[in-house]
Amino acid sequence: MIANLAAFGTAAILEIAGCFAFWAWLRRGASPFVTVLGVISLIGFAVVLTRVDALFAGRAYAAYGGIYILASVFWLWLIEEQRPSSSDLIGAAIAVAGALVIIGVAPKPH
């Protein structure tokens, strides 16, 4: 489970960074070159997420969703310098609990 959580965390950072590159370009006026870095980051996200130890992609994506939510709240705080609200933190905790249930009780590959 620890390896899965590490893969989810890495995938989340790559996905958020990739999407944020487009946000920075389209909403903040960053150079279009930033999107090249975003595309590279999104490719890395897709590759890392395939490394999760799960029998089915849908289950991996479902569990990943909870970790993605937590990582997004950290991104909000650390990169965008916006303090998460209590509802942000509670929602992220609920999402992570759901992710742990999904990945923790899923059948393991043989």
Secondary structure, DSSP 8 states (H G I E B T S, - for coil): -HHHHHHHHHHHHHHHHHHHHHHHHHHH---THHHHHHHHHHHHHHHHHTTS--S-HHHHHHHHHHHHHHHHHHHHHHTS-----HHHHHHHHHHHHHHHHHHHHS----
